[in-house]
Amino acid sequence: MGVELTAERRLLSEKEFEQVRRSHYPELEGLPPDETLTLARWLREERDRARDIIASRRRGRRGKASGTGQQSADASERGLSAKKQVYARALKRVNGRLERFRAERRREIIQANLQDALKRRRDAEPRHPSPGRTPRKGMRPIPSGRRTVDTDPREIGRVSQFVKDAQARRDS
């Protein structure tokens, strides 16, 4: 659920609100990448500062804080916590914008690499390997490594006749 600009204005000082207002949509889209990065750093520092103050106040309430900051230990951190949340939401918006810048830059780099690879491929000398054996002068037999046994064709007929005779003897 979003927080209205009036609520943010009420929580922040004028200088702080100006920075946070730059993190909202219309102005954020118009910011160049370097200003967006500067804004993200500022928001991160302010969020971290608020977080540290809240933590020190809680330590003071538990009695673990040193002598410094005891007067602030009794103060409530509700307003400071809301302020920290405003900074965190603004930082989330700005980080999203920075990520879009990074994605756009990555796309440009990838596109340039692909164009470079395509140019190298087109400029390369065509490579035509030898086709190996071809049937230009007729097919040549592939020599077999197996041993061949030359059987006399008459022997083949003799064996066939022997089987026929044996079968006839069994039948009669």
N, C-alpha and C positions, 0 to 999 in steps of 0.2 A: 504494500500500500504506500503510495507516494506521500510526501510531505509538501504542503503548499509553500510557495515562495514567501508568503507573509509569515509563516511559522519560522522559516529559516532566517528571515530578516529580523524577527524578534529575538532569536537566539544569538545572532552574531553582531559584531560591531560593523560599522560602515565599511571599513577597509576589508574586513574578512568577507562580508557579504558580496562585495564587488568581485572578489576572486571566485567565490562559490557560484555567483550568478553567471560567470563566464563558462562554468562547467555544464550549464543547461543547454538544451538542444540548439536553438537557432545560432547562438554565439559559438558554441563548441564546434559546429560544422564549419564555421568560417575561420577558425584558428589554424595557422600553419603548424607543421609538426614540431618545430623547435619551441614555439610558445606553448603548445599543448604539453610538451615534456616539462617545461619550466613550471607550468601550472600543476602538473602531477607531483612534481617534487615538493612544491610548496604545500599542497594538500596533504601529502604523506607526512611531512614534518609537523604540521599542525595537528593531524590526527594522532601521531605518536606522542606529541607533547601533552595533549589532553589525556591520552591513555596513561602516561606516566604520572600525571598529577592525580588522576583518580586512584591509581595503584598506591601512591604515597599516602593519600588520605585514608585509604582503607588500612594500610599498615599502621598509620597513626591511631586509628580507632581500636585496633587490636593491641596497641601498646608496643609494637615492634619498631616504630620509627624512632630515629634519634631525636635530639633536642630541636633540630631545625624542622620547621613545618608543623609543630605541635598546634599552633593557633589555627592552622587550616584543617587540622584533623577533625575538628568538630563540625566543619561546614559540610553541607550536603553536596553530593556530587551529581545530583539529578540533572541540573542544568548543564553541567560540564559533560555528562554522559550523552545528553541529547545533542550537544554541540559536536561531540566526537562522532556521533552517528551521521550528522549532516556532512561532516568531512568525509566519512567513509563512503557515503552514497555518492558524493561528488567525485571522489577518487575512482569509484567503480565506473562511473560514466566516462571519465577521462581515460581510464585504462582501456575501456572498450574502443574509444576513438583511436588511441595509440595502437591497439592491436589491428584495427583496420588499416592504419598507415603501414604497419609492418607487413600485413598480408598483401597489400598493394605492391609494396617494394619487392616482396618475395615473388609475386607473379611477374613483375617486370624482369627480375633477374632470370627466372626460369625461361621466360619468353626469349630473352636475349641469348641464353645458352642454347635453346632449341634452334634459333635462327642461325647461330654460329655453327652448330653441328650440321645443319642442312646445307649451309654454304660449303663447309669442308667436304661433305659428301659429294656435292655437285662438282666441286673443283678437282676432286681426286681423279687420278688416272684410272680408267676402267680396267678392271682385272678380268681377263678371260682365261681361265685355266684350260688345260688340255682336256679334250672330251674323252680321251681314253680310246678304247677299241670301238670302231664304227663299222657299219656294213657297206662301205663304199665299194670295195672290190669283191663283194660277195662275203658271205658268212664264213668265218674260219672256225674250225672246231676248237673247242676249249680242251686242251689236253687234260686227261684225268690222271690222278695220282694213283688210282687203284690198279691192282694187277688184273690182267685179263687172261681168261682161260679160253683157248681156242678149242672148241668141241667140233668133232667131225659131224657134219649134218647127217651122215648115214647112221651114226650112233644114236642120234635123237630119234630117228625113225625106228631103229631096232628096239629101243626101250618102249616106245609106244606100242609096237606090235607085241612085245612080250607081255605087257599089261593086258592087252586084249585077249591073248591066248589064255592067260591065267584065269581071267574072269570067265571065259567060255568053259574051261575045265570045271570050275566050281559050279557053274550053272547046270551042267549035264550030269 
